[in-house]
Amino acid sequence: MDVDVDVHVNDHVVEHGGPLSESYQRYQRALQGERLPAALVDLDAFDANLQTLLAAARGKALRLATKSVRSPDLLRRALGGGARGLMTYSAAETSFLADQGFADLLLAYPTAQAADAGLLAAVAARGALAGAVVDSVEQLQLLEIAAVRAGCPLPLIIDVDVSYRAASLHLGVRRSPLRTPGQVVALARRIADSGQLSFAGLLAYEAQIAGVQDGSAALRLLKRLSRPDVARSRGAIATALAGQGMAPKIFNGGGTGSLDSSSADPSLTELAAGSGLLAGHLFDGYRGLALRPALYFALAVTRRPAPGIVTCHGGGWVASGAAGSDRLPRPALPAGLQLLPREGAGEVQTPLRVPAGVELGLGSPVFFRPAKSGELAEHFAEYLLVQGERVVARAPTYRGLGQAFLG
């Protein structure tokens, strides 16, 4: 959460042997007078990243993964810039976004709770497209009951596993148990035969490509091997469904890290992306992905415990996933600052080693980049939207709007 300390940016406390970067000085001026910690979005970078993602999609529809943004105002900005539709991560979030006026919603994770099914059915009954992902017959009963009560059929999307497997190797995430065309056709037929449900399409996310950095030759090789395997799997399933008269209207795949290959897959009707809009630092490790850092948080220097070291207040916002140093936020501006290995980013303080030629005075801001794009929103009530050297608007996050969907 935000650290409860009343510190403001001071524009006169940075002394240095050489000029600080233009970006640092610009953000420093923009946040002058703002209470720290604060989170900011560079709108020029955000807009440029959206155009990069749209270009990589090569004409396919781009559905926004909301978990990587978590701010309705920023979602509206991206939809206004050319993206189409939202990929949500919980039934409660789907209902909330429908209340916010969004009408094309695809819940990408199954639910096993009657209350969630009721929320989805209520959204559909209000006229919004509210597709929900399923991957087993057991998940259907709750959705059927909710659809009957709402008096409105529910469109369902079947989640398909396209992880890469060779002998004992499994590369990908543990999602759907469905892999073969026969398994998918059987579930699609069960849905189509229901009087309360309708088969709307497929989701097949290649996490082993979209979510794996290009940091080593071995990983790059595995990704190259996986791409044709994914395309074959998706093509075989689409062909099998078409042969049964159930060609999917929606076939979603891809992610920010795999748009180059996913956009070439003829089976897909749309692609998903979200992380690339704000570009958390994990996406620095992808080749051929020209994204600009758009999301930062600023901490105030509150101590100078030793020569060459400053300490900032707060900062311990570590990303989810397999634990490792890559999940820590990274000091970005001024350039050259380093976390201390024994302390990392702390809950109430974060010490940093300062490079020669830069001296940060008490009250000076340090700008960090989070590892992931969306999770920072759980710690801030708003994003300061920066253009040039001004805060031009403020975008409430889900938290700032009183919502916590995964907390």
Disulfide bonds with the S-S distance in Angstrom:
none
